[in-house]
Amino acid sequence: MLDVRMPNLSGIDLLQKLRTEDCHWPVVIMTGHGDIPLAVKAMKLGAMEFLEKPFDDLELERVVREGFAQLPASIARSQKCKEARSLAASLSPRQKDVFNGVVNGLTNKEIAQRIGISHRTVESYRLDMMHKLCAQNLADLIELKRNRGVQAALSR
C-alpha cells in the first residue's frame, strides 16, 4: 500500500520506480487528495486499486486479500522480467540489431542490407540470439520486446 503523499517520494513515483526495476507486485494507491488524472496514472502503472480516504475497513480488507491472492503470480512475473532483462543484456551489439530487425518484421535479407552483413551471417546471429533468449519463435521475441526492462537492455 502506497500513499500518494509520502515524505521524499510520492506513492506514484515509488510505483513507477518499482515497475522500472521489474517489481510487479500488487500495489494499492491510497490518497485523501485524489483526482481522475492521478487515478489514471496509477492504473496505467499497474496499481491494482486506487482508494480514496477515508475508506471502509471491509473494502481495505477485500483489497489486501486480493493483493495477497495475486502475489504468487506477481512474483513469478517479476522474476521472469528480471531474467529477460539479463538475457537481453547478454546479447552482442549485432545480435541486438538482428533482434530489433526480426521483431520489426524484417526478413534476414533486409536485416543484412541494413546492417551491412550477409544474410547467412544474419541467420547465424539470429540462431545465437534466439538461443540466448530461450525463444522458440517470433511470438516469444515479440513478448520479450514488450518488456520495458528488455527494451532498456537492447537500447544500450
Secondary structure, DSSP 8 states (H G I E B T S, - for coil): -EESS-SSS-HHHHHHHHHHTT-----EEEESS--HHHHHHHHHTT-SEEEESS--HHHHHHHHHHHHHHHHHHHHHHHHHHHHHHHHHTS-HHHHHHHHHHHTT--HHHHHHHHTS-HHHHHHHHHHHHHHTT--SHHHHHHHHHSHHHHHHHT-
